[in-house]
Amino acid sequence: MGAKIMKALQVHGFDGTHQWRLEDVPEPIAGPQDIVVQVEATAISYVDLLLARGGYQVKPALPVVPGTEFSGTIVACGPAVRQGLRVGLRVTGTSFGGAWAQRLRVDANAVEPLAEGSDLAAASALSVTYATAHYALKLRGGLQADETVLVLGATGGVGLAAMQVARALGAQVVAGASGVTKVGAALERGADRAVDTSQANWREELKRVAPNGVDVIVDPVGGMLLEPAFRSLKWNGRYLVVGFAEGSIPSLRANLPLLKGAAFIGVDVRQFREREPDVAGANLAEAVRLFSVGLLKPCVARTFPATEWPAAIQAASDRATIGRIVIDWTTLR
């Protein structure tokens, strides 16, 4: 008997979406420490798009099925999976690729059970974006209640997550967003104050809304914002470098951390999971707990059926989109 077949969105080249196809591939089989998940929803992230276009720091071999975060139902368990996981349990999780498919084989330690009745579209955005924000603010930044956080790129995936995580941890949030529309969206989605970083005088505005400076900065943007933002830190401030969505990798003069008594801290959640899997698992579990009690509420801009993946990719690539674009894999059943 041949292998069972499923549908997956597979990339055959890095020259454009004309080389991407929703096609038949063999269903995965669980290894000893793996589970197989019937994927219900996958939130498209910035990292997913980089990976699919060959622009990520680790370029995958072709063909490749992208997708790093998902939610769904366990349909098979290997004999050595951790206690508490079973067939029929709904989970959210992460995988370095493979999630844009009807089924996914994943290490059992990379998933976390969801509470009964959880919104699976929203939950599909937890395991990378929200776990990254929690890792950045709590474990790397040591954020304390009543501190002030500046979130750059506040209406992007990591930015929206970081604002909610900071509020859940008891901090005040200043959103840095580009343009009047995004500033308004950041305020609607939980920021206490906001500044328009597209304006030349944005740092003066930051001084007005946070006259004593900020304790922690979350930066998934990079580019020209880095140095003026760093100069806005308080003494003992922490600058969290999450990514470079702006497209350029900036540099920082080494005397600035010295003068500020400040820390310049890298946040790489992929290596965190690889090097500290137990701590990463606990970090994801805490993000899921905060989701289950309503403190974290991933914003889903729109959900597309899997057959409409080109429109989903276009919407996820549009910088005007606020919130996550989700692919619904249940529509193929």
C-alpha positions in Angstrom: 0.0 0.0 0.0 1.4 3.4 -1.0 1.9 6.4 1.3 -1.2 8.4 2.2 -1.4 11.8 0.5 -2.2 15.3 1.8 -2.1 18.8 0.4 0.7 21.2 1.2 1.8 24.6 -0.2 5.2 23.8 -1.5 7.9 26.2 -2.8 10.0 25.0 -5.8 12.0 28.1 -6.3 12.9 31.5 -4.9 12.0 33.6 -7.9 8.4 34.3 -7.1 5.0 32.8 -6.2 4.7 31.3 -9.7 7.0 28.6 -8.3 4.7 27.8 -5.4 2.1 25.2 -5.7 -0.7 23.7 -3.5 0.0 20.0 -4.3 -0.2 16.4 -3.2 2.7 15.3 -0.9 3.0 12.2 1.3 1.5 12.4 4.8 4.1 12.5 7.6 4.7 9.6 10.0 5.4 10.2 13.7 8.9 9.3 15.0 9.5 8.1 18.6 9.4 11.6 20.1 7.2 13.2 17.5 3.5 13.9 17.1 1.5 14.4 13.9 -0.9 17.3 13.9 -3.9 17.7 11.7 -3.3 21.4 11.0 -6.4 23.6 11.3 -4.8 27.1 11.0 -1.5 28.7 10.2 -0.7 32.3 10.8 1.6 33.7 8.2 4.6 35.5 9.7 7.4 37.8 8.4 9.8 34.9 9.0 7.6 32.6 6.9 7.7 34.9 4.0 11.5 35.4 4.2 11.9 31.6 4.4 9.6 31.0 1.4 11.4 33.6 -0.7 15.0 32.4 0.2 15.8 35.6 2.2 16.0 34.1 5.7 19.4 33.7 7.3 19.1 29.9 6.9 18.1 29.0 3.3 16.2 25.7 3.1 16.7 23.1 0.5 14.1 23.0 -2.3 11.4 22.0 -2.5 10.2 23.2 0.8 6.9 23.6 2.7 7.2 26.8 4.7 5.2 27.7 7.8 6.5 28.1 11.4 3.5 28.4 13.6 0.2 26.5 13.7 -2.7 25.2 15.6 -4.6 21.9 15.2 -5.4 18.5 16.6 -3.0 15.7 17.4 -3.7 12.6 15.2 -0.7 10.4 16.1 1.9 10.2 18.9 5.2 8.5 18.9 5.9 6.1 21.8 8.3 8.4 23.6 6.3 11.7 23.6 6.1 13.7 26.8 3.3 13.0 29.3 0.1 14.9 28.8 0.0 14.7 25.0 -2.6 12.4 23.3 -4.5 11.9 20.1 -7.5 14.3 19.9 -5.8 17.0 22.0 -5.8 20.5 20.4 -2.4 22.3 20.4 -0.5 25.3 19.3 3.1 24.9 18.2 6.0 25.8 16.1 8.2 24.1 13.5 11.0 25.4 11.3 9.0 25.0 8.2 6.3 22.5 7.3 3.2 24.1 8.8 1.6 25.2 5.5 0.1 21.7 5.1 -2.8 19.6 6.1 -0.6 17.5 8.5 2.7 18.2 10.2 5.2 16.0 12.0 6.7 18.0 14.8 8.8 17.4 18.0 6.4 16.9 20.9 8.3 19.4 22.9 7.4 22.2 20.4 3.7 22.2 21.1 1.5 23.2 24.0 -2.1 22.1 24.7 -4.9 24.6 24.3 -7.8 25.2 26.6 -11.2 23.8 25.5 -13.0 26.2 23.2 -9.8 28.2 22.2 -10.0 30.2 19.0 -7.7 28.2 16.8 -7.1 30.9 14.2 -5.9 33.2 17.0 -4.0 30.4 18.7 -2.0 29.8 15.5 -0.2 33.1 16.1 1.0 32.3 19.6 3.9 29.9 19.3 6.4 32.2 17.4 5.2 35.8 17.6 3.8 35.8 21.2 6.5 33.4 22.4 9.1 35.7 20.9 7.6 38.7 22.6 7.4 37.0 26.0 11.0 35.6 25.7 12.2 39.1 24.7 10.5 41.1 27.5 10.5 38.6 30.4 13.6 36.5 29.9 15.9 38.7 27.9 14.7 42.2 29.0 13.8 41.4 32.6 10.8 43.6 32.3 9.3 44.7 35.7 5.8 45.9 36.5 5.4 49.7 36.2 8.4 50.0 33.8 7.8 51.7 30.5 8.3 49.9 27.2 8.7 51.4 23.7 7.6 49.0 21.0 8.8 49.9 17.5 6.9 48.6 14.5 4.0 48.4 17.0 1.4 47.2 14.4 3.5 44.4 13.0 3.2 40.8 14.2 5.9 41.0 16.9 4.9 44.6 17.7 1.3 43.8 18.5 2.4 40.8 20.5 4.9 42.8 22.5 2.4 45.5 23.4 0.0 42.9 24.8 2.8 40.9 26.6 4.1 44.1 28.2 0.6 45.1 29.4 0.1 41.6 30.8 3.4 41.9 32.7 2.2 45.2 34.2 4.2 47.7 32.1 3.2 50.9 30.5 3.4 50.8 26.7 4.5 53.5 24.2 3.9 52.4 20.6 6.1 53.5 17.8 4.2 53.3 14.5 4.6 54.7 11.1 1.7 57.0 10.0 -1.5 58.3 11.5 -3.5 55.1 10.7 -1.0 52.8 12.4 -0.7 55.1 15.4 -4.4 55.0 15.8 -4.4 51.2 15.4 -1.8 50.9 18.1 -3.8 53.0 20.5 -6.9 50.9 19.8 -5.0 47.7 20.4 -3.6 48.5 23.9 -0.9 51.2 23.7 -1.0 53.7 26.5 0.7 56.3 24.3 2.0 56.4 20.8 4.4 58.3 18.6 4.6 58.5 14.8 8.0 57.3 13.8 7.6 58.5 10.2 7.9 62.0 11.4 11.4 63.6 11.6 10.7 64.9 15.2 9.4 61.6 16.5 12.0 61.5 19.3 10.9 64.9 20.5 7.3 63.6 20.7 8.6 60.5 22.6 10.2 62.9 25.1 6.8 64.6 25.5 4.9 61.4 26.2 7.7 59.7 28.2 9.6 62.6 29.7 11.7 60.3 31.9 12.7 58.0 29.1 11.9 54.3 28.6 13.2 51.3 30.4 12.9 48.7 27.6 12.8 49.0 23.8 11.5 46.2 21.6 12.9 46.6 18.1 11.8 44.2 15.3 12.4 47.0 12.7 16.1 48.1 12.7 17.2 50.7 10.2 17.3 54.4 11.0 15.2 54.1 14.1 17.8 52.3 16.2 20.2 55.0 17.3 17.6 57.7 18.2 15.5 55.1 20.0 18.6 53.8 22.0 19.3 57.4 23.0 15.8 57.5 24.6 16.6 54.7 27.1 16.9 55.4 30.8 19.9 54.5 32.9 20.0 50.7 33.1 17.7 50.5 30.1 17.6 47.4 27.8 17.4 47.5 24.0 16.0 44.2 22.5 17.0 43.5 19.0 14.4 41.2 17.5 14.8 41.7 13.7 15.2 44.0 10.8 11.9 44.3 9.0 12.9 47.7 7.7 15.4 45.9 5.5 18.7 47.3 6.6 20.9 46.3 9.5 22.0 49.4 11.4 25.1 49.9 13.5 25.4 51.5 17.0 28.4 53.4 18.4 29.9 51.5 21.2 30.0 54.5 23.5 26.3 54.8 23.7 25.6 51.7 25.9 28.5 52.9 28.1 27.1 56.4 28.5 23.6 55.0 29.2 24.6 52.2 31.4 22.4 50.2 29.0 22.3 46.7 27.5 22.0 45.9 23.8 20.4 42.5 23.7 19.8 40.0 20.9 16.6 38.0 20.7 16.7 34.9 18.5 13.8 32.7 19.4 14.9 30.0 16.9 18.3 29.5 18.6 16.6 29.8 22.0 14.4 26.8 21.2 17.4 24.8 19.9 19.8 25.6 22.7 17.4 25.8 25.7 14.5 23.6 24.8 13.2 23.1 28.3 13.2 26.9 29.0 11.6 27.5 25.6 8.9 25.0 26.4 8.1 26.8 29.6 8.1 30.1 27.8 5.6 28.9 25.3 3.4 27.4 28.1 3.3 30.8 29.8 2.3 32.5 26.6 -0.5 30.0 26.1 -1.6 30.4 29.8 -1.8 34.2 29.3 -3.9 33.5 26.1 -6.2 31.2 27.9 -7.0 33.8 30.6 -7.6 36.5 28.0 -4.5 38.6 28.6 -3.1 37.9 25.2 -5.5 38.2 22.2 -3.8 37.7 18.8 -5.3 40.0 16.2 -6.5 38.1 13.1 -7.0 40.5 10.2 -8.5 37.9 7.9 -8.7 34.2 7.4 -8.3 32.6 3.9 -9.2 29.1 2.8 -6.1 27.2 1.7 -7.1 27.2 -1.9 -6.9 31.0 -1.8 -3.3 31.0 -0.7 -2.1 33.6 -3.3 -4.5 36.2 -1.8 -3.4 35.2 1.7 0.3 35.7 0.8 -0.5 39.1 -0.9 -2.4 40.3 2.2 0.4 39.1 4.6 3.0 40.9 2.5 1.1 44.2 2.5 2.6 46.6 5.0 -0.8 48.2 5.4 -2.3 45.0 6.9 -2.7 45.3 10.6 -3.0 41.9 12.4 -2.2 38.4 11.2 -3.3 36.7 8.0 -4.3 33.1 8.7 -4.7 30.1 6.3 -7.6 27.8 7.1 -6.7 24.2 6.3 -10.0 22.7 7.3 -11.5 23.9 4.1 -9.7 21.1 2.2 -11.4 18.3 4.1 
